Structure formats: structure tokens, C-alpha cells
Amino acid sequence: NNNDVLYVRGGGVSIIHFMVFDKWGNLVFESYDMDKGWDGTYKGKHMNTGVYVYRMDATLKNGQPIFQSGNVTLFR
């Protein structure tokens, strides 16, 4: 019950686009809402344990763009 959902957190963000991809590059999660995170599912089914790639494109309230990407490991 800890870390069950992967959220983007931070202050001063006005626009966000958060995506999670599987190891084949398929989009398994996408959100434009910081209050909506990835719960390790795709189309209602639990994804397999493994490494997933995330990408976050955001714009701060001052207009500065931010682009980040990395890996997250899903454990069941």
C-alpha cells in the first residue's frame, strides 16, 4: 500500500504531459493531470514486473519548459 501509484509531483507547473512506455516502446499510460498517476495497469490489466520508461514534458508557470525521462521498476 506504499508507492502503489506513480505520480509526477512538483510546484509551479502549469501544463504537464506524463507518459509510461513498456520495454517495446508501447505507450501504456498517458496523463495531462498531475493528480492522475500510473497504477501499473494497462487497459485494466496488471502489467508484468519489469522496467518501464517514463517521459514527462511540462511547462512551468513562468513559461520554462522541462523535459525529463527515466526508468521505473514495477514489482508485484
Stockholm file with secondary structure:
# STOCKHOLM 1.0

chainA/1-76         NNNDVLYVRGGGVSIIHFMVFDKWGNLVFESYDMDKGWDGTYKGKHMNTGVYVYRMDATLKNGQPIFQSGNVTLFR
#=GR chainA/1-76 SS CCSCSBCCCCSSEEEEEEEEECTTSCEEEEESCTTCCBCSEETTEECCSEEEEEEEEEEETTSCEEEEEEEEEECC
#=GC SS_cons        CCSCSBCCCCSSEEEEEEEEECTTSCEEEEESCTTCCBCSEETTEECCSEEEEEEEEEEETTSCEEEEEEEEEECC
//
